[in-house]
Amino acid sequence: MLFLFSCATLSFLELDDFVIFADVSAVTPEWYPLSAGVDYLHGRIEKTPLEFWALRVDLSAPGMQIVVKGGGGAGKNTMSAKVSSFVRDNDLIAGINAVPFDVSTAEEGRPIKNVGIVISGGELIAPANPNYDALVICGAEAAIVRQAEIKSIENIDNAVGGFHQILKAGEPASRTLNREDRHPRSAAGVSSDGKCLYLLVIDGRRRDSAGGTENETAVLLRSLGSWDGINLDGGGSSALALRYPDGKIRAVNNPVHGGIPGTERAVAGCLGINQ
């Protein structure tokens, strides 16, 4: 492994630097702080060329806030919005895309439907999709659950649907074993005690980053510290946006909406963090 970080806090250069690992199972993260309770890692995998970015969020850290929106706009009238806009408009440290949706566009402000549950501040924004799983946050704890098992939103502060659980009790789910398709990936994981949230994005459709399989994504989540994990909406929707030290906000990865590198898609439900 080659470690390129050396400072206790991140500069502009260090946000773009990376650590090299042999494969996803060999990732031993050296986390670097973005803020109190929020840590960052930028890595590359040699065996199958992959580039990834990850955040570790201590849900019990003082002042930690999880923010969920069902797209742009207020209330249940959700509109398409880029993750970078979601971070900017809600004054966040970082944000990631989450919920599958019905319209593929780079245009913001279009009516958009979340295909899966979205709960924001205790309010149901979009209903559960029984075919998929979800990340649910109650107070300072998070869990991956079947959307079909969510019978009441009482005591649920925030939730975002995704696709399927890919990491269960520290092992890749059986559904991941024979799925070899490589795509850009967005994913979320939780620690065994539910108090730590991991957010992950993997680039794909690039010469130097082939995209991850579901199994590789699950193993990478485990290597980062997750016990359970969920595959969120991916492909051209995958984006992790950060607020940089000068206040500017951009996706740290290279989104590929419409097959065009660097073009960020306007998505539906997003999850963000703030303090």
Secondary structure, 3 states (H helix, E strand, C coil): CECCCCCCCCCHHHHHCCEEECCHHHCCCCCEEEECCEEEEEEEECCCCEEEEEEEEECCCCCCEEEEECCECCCCCCECECHHHHHHHCCCCEEEECCCECCCECCCCCECCECCCEEECCEEEECCCCCCEEEEEECCEEEEEEHHHCCCCCCCCEEEECCCEEEECCEECHHHCCCCCCECEEEEEECCCCCEEEEEEECCCECCECCECHHHHHHHHHHHCCCEEEECCCHHHCCEEEECCCCCEEECCCCEHHHCCCECCEECCEEEEEC
